[in-house]
Amino acid sequence: MNPFTVQRHPSTYRFPLSNEIWQWHLKPAAFAILAYLQYRSCRKIHGAPAVRELAMRTKMSIQMAERQVDVLVDRGLVTCSLLPTWSPLKNGNYFTLPDEIFYLNLGHGPITVYAYLLCCEDRRTHQCHPSYNTIADSTGLSVNTVMKHVTTLVDKQLITVEHTSYIDSNGMKWNGNNLYTILPIQQAADAFYQQQLKRLEQAVEQQRIAQLLQKRESPA
């Protein structure tokens, strides 16, 4: 269940993460859980979340979530009460993520790639162009996995991707880095909720048809 109301505008609800987070070399699963805990902390949601909640919001098993929590606690990044121990606003070097990112059924891999693109984003143009190798090195993913997650982000209407090329000094044409444009989060949220509504309507219709067939097959 999504906790946000239709009156709320997603673009105004964002939480900060420190640019230094990429230097901590967290696996995507640990990164996503740390980001979710930071979101909860910024929204002053009291009480430690259940591991089941962490697993659900980042699309991983409960066992994996438990392991990642242990990693974060052991490294001193969160307390035993699952509160972040650092302040991304302290030195001013931070980027922001929209709250809705944990309610779009993305998973920890796409969340991590999306976060890295936001960290690289030019705030005026909402664009960036890191290479697949750069994204992979920064997020701890393979290049093929990064490419798969980029496709997911495009399908979810979170980003667009433009393929670029350049001419070298010898006049030869080469493929350049992708140009990523970060789309308004409202667009992705609207698309996701429309998909959820359509699935609900299909499920209701299937149930109606099944009931009709059952009535027809039942003896008078």
C-alpha positions as CSV (number, residue, x, y, z in Angstrom):
1,M,0.0,0.0,0.0
2,N,1.4,3.4,-1.0
3,P,1.2,5.9,1.9
4,F,1.1,9.0,-0.2
5,T,-2.1,10.8,-1.1
6,V,-3.0,12.3,-4.5
7,Q,-2.7,15.8,-3.0
8,R,1.0,15.3,-2.3
9,H,3.5,16.5,-5.0
10,P,6.4,14.0,-5.2
11,S,8.9,16.5,-6.5
12,T,8.9,18.3,-3.1
13,Y,9.5,15.2,-1.0
14,R,13.1,14.2,-1.3
15,F,15.8,13.1,1.1
16,P,19.5,13.7,1.0
17,L,22.4,11.2,0.6
18,S,26.0,12.1,0.9
19,N,28.2,12.0,-2.2
20,E,30.7,10.1,-0.1
21,I,28.3,7.1,-0.1
22,W,29.9,5.8,-3.3
23,Q,33.3,5.7,-1.5
24,W,32.0,3.2,1.0
25,H,31.8,0.5,-1.7
26,L,28.4,-0.9,-0.4
27,K,26.7,-3.7,-2.3
28,P,23.4,-2.5,-3.9
29,A,21.4,-4.5,-1.3
30,A,23.2,-2.7,1.5
31,F,23.0,0.7,-0.3
32,A,19.3,0.4,-0.9
33,I,18.6,-0.5,2.8
34,L,20.8,2.4,4.0
35,A,18.9,4.8,1.7
36,Y,15.6,3.5,2.9
37,L,16.7,4.0,6.5
38,Q,17.8,7.6,5.7
39,Y,14.4,8.2,4.1
40,R,12.6,7.0,7.3
41,S,14.9,9.1,9.4
42,C,14.3,12.3,7.4
43,R,10.5,11.7,7.6
44,K,10.9,11.1,11.4
45,I,9.1,7.8,11.2
46,H,9.6,6.5,14.7
47,G,10.6,3.0,15.7
48,A,13.0,0.6,14.0
49,P,11.4,-1.0,10.9
50,A,10.9,-4.7,10.7
51,V,13.3,-6.6,8.5
52,R,10.3,-7.7,6.5
53,E,9.6,-4.1,5.6
54,L,13.2,-3.5,4.5
55,A,13.0,-6.6,2.4
56,M,9.7,-5.6,0.8
57,R,10.7,-2.0,0.0
58,T,14.0,-3.1,-1.6
59,K,12.8,-6.4,-3.2
60,M,15.1,-8.9,-1.5
61,S,14.7,-11.9,0.7
62,I,14.3,-11.4,4.5
63,Q,17.5,-13.4,4.9
64,M,19.4,-11.0,2.6
65,A,18.0,-8.0,4.3
66,E,19.1,-9.4,7.7
67,R,22.7,-9.8,6.3
68,Q,22.8,-6.3,4.9
69,V,21.6,-4.8,8.2
70,D,24.4,-6.7,10.0
71,V,26.9,-5.2,7.5
72,L,25.7,-1.7,8.0
73,V,25.7,-2.0,11.8
74,D,29.2,-3.6,11.8
75,R,30.5,-0.8,9.7
76,G,29.0,1.8,12.0
77,L,26.8,3.3,9.3
78,V,23.6,2.7,11.3
79,T,22.9,2.1,15.0
80,C,21.4,-1.1,16.5
81,S,18.1,0.8,16.3
82,L,18.6,1.2,12.6
83,L,19.2,5.0,12.6
84,P,21.8,6.4,10.2
85,T,24.9,7.6,12.1
86,W,25.9,10.3,9.6
87,S,24.5,13.5,8.3
88,P,24.7,14.1,4.5
89,L,24.0,17.8,5.0
90,K,27.0,18.4,7.2
91,N,29.5,19.2,4.5
92,G,27.0,20.2,1.8
93,N,28.1,17.5,-0.7
94,Y,25.0,15.6,-1.2
95,F,22.3,14.6,-3.7
96,T,18.7,13.9,-3.2
97,L,16.3,11.0,-3.9
98,P,12.5,11.1,-4.2
99,D,10.6,9.4,-1.4
100,E,8.5,7.5,-4.0
101,I,11.5,5.5,-5.2
102,F,10.8,2.9,-2.6
103,Y,7.1,2.5,-3.6
104,L,7.6,1.8,-7.4
105,N,8.5,-1.9,-7.0
106,L,12.0,-1.3,-8.3
107,G,14.4,-3.4,-6.3
108,H,17.8,-2.7,-4.8
109,G,19.7,-2.9,-8.1
110,P,17.7,-0.3,-10.1
111,I,17.4,1.9,-7.0
112,T,21.2,2.0,-6.7
113,V,21.8,2.7,-10.4
114,Y,19.1,5.4,-10.3
115,A,20.7,7.0,-7.3
116,Y,24.1,7.1,-9.0
117,L,22.6,8.9,-12.0
118,L,21.0,11.4,-9.7
119,C,24.3,12.0,-8.0
120,C,25.9,12.7,-11.5
121,E,23.0,14.7,-12.7
122,D,23.4,18.3,-13.8
123,R,20.8,20.1,-11.7
124,R,20.0,22.6,-14.5
125,T,19.5,20.2,-17.4
126,H,18.6,17.0,-15.4
127,Q,21.1,15.1,-17.6
128,C,24.3,13.1,-17.1
129,H,26.5,10.8,-19.2
130,P,28.5,8.4,-17.2
131,S,29.7,5.3,-19.0
132,Y,28.5,1.8,-18.2
133,N,31.9,1.0,-16.8
134,T,31.8,4.1,-14.5
135,I,28.4,3.2,-13.2
136,A,29.4,-0.4,-12.7
137,D,32.6,0.5,-10.8
138,S,30.7,2.9,-8.6
139,T,27.8,0.6,-7.8
140,G,29.6,-2.7,-7.5
141,L,27.6,-4.2,-10.4
142,S,28.7,-5.8,-13.6
143,V,28.3,-3.9,-16.9
144,N,25.6,-6.3,-18.1
145,T,23.6,-5.9,-14.9
146,V,23.9,-2.1,-15.1
147,M,22.5,-2.3,-18.7
148,K,19.6,-4.4,-17.5
149,H,18.8,-2.0,-14.7
150,V,19.0,1.0,-17.0
151,T,16.4,-0.7,-19.2
152,T,14.2,-1.2,-16.1
153,L,14.5,2.5,-15.2
154,V,13.5,3.4,-18.8
155,D,10.5,1.1,-18.7
156,K,9.4,2.6,-15.3
157,Q,9.6,6.1,-17.0
158,L,12.2,7.3,-14.5
159,I,14.8,8.2,-17.2
160,T,15.3,8.4,-20.9
161,V,18.4,7.3,-22.7
162,E,19.9,8.8,-25.8
163,H,22.7,7.1,-27.6
164,T,25.5,9.4,-28.7
165,S,28.5,9.3,-31.0
166,Y,31.6,11.4,-31.8
167,I,34.1,11.8,-34.6
168,D,37.8,11.4,-33.6
169,S,40.7,13.4,-35.0
170,N,41.1,10.8,-37.9
171,G,37.5,11.3,-38.9
172,M,36.3,8.0,-37.6
173,K,32.9,7.7,-35.9
174,W,32.7,6.1,-32.5
175,N,29.9,5.4,-30.0
176,G,29.9,7.7,-27.1
177,N,28.5,7.4,-23.6
178,N,24.7,7.3,-23.2
179,L,23.0,10.6,-22.4
180,Y,20.6,10.1,-19.5
181,T,17.8,12.5,-18.7
182,I,16.1,12.2,-15.3
183,L,12.3,12.5,-15.8
184,P,10.0,14.0,-13.2
185,I,9.2,11.5,-10.5
186,Q,5.5,12.3,-10.8
187,Q,5.5,10.8,-14.3
188,A,6.9,7.5,-13.0
189,A,4.5,7.5,-10.1
190,D,1.5,8.1,-12.3
191,A,2.5,5.3,-14.7
192,F,3.1,2.8,-11.9
193,Y,-0.3,3.5,-10.2
194,Q,-2.1,3.3,-13.5
195,Q,-0.5,-0.2,-14.1
196,Q,-1.5,-1.2,-10.6
197,L,-5.1,-0.1,-11.2
198,K,-5.2,-1.9,-14.5
199,R,-4.0,-5.1,-12.9
200,L,-6.6,-4.8,-10.2
201,E,-9.4,-4.2,-12.8
202,Q,-8.2,-7.3,-14.7
203,A,-8.2,-9.4,-11.5
204,V,-11.7,-8.3,-10.7
205,E,-12.9,-9.1,-14.2
206,Q,-11.3,-12.5,-14.1
207,Q,-13.0,-13.3,-10.8
208,R,-16.3,-12.2,-12.3
209,I,-15.9,-14.4,-15.3
210,A,-14.9,-17.3,-13.1
211,Q,-18.0,-16.9,-11.0
212,L,-20.2,-16.8,-14.0
213,L,-18.7,-20.0,-15.4
214,Q,-19.1,-21.7,-12.1
215,K,-22.8,-20.8,-12.0
216,R,-23.3,-22.1,-15.5
217,E,-21.6,-25.4,-14.7
218,S,-23.5,-25.9,-11.4
219,P,-26.6,-28.2,-11.7
220,A,-29.9,-26.5,-11.5
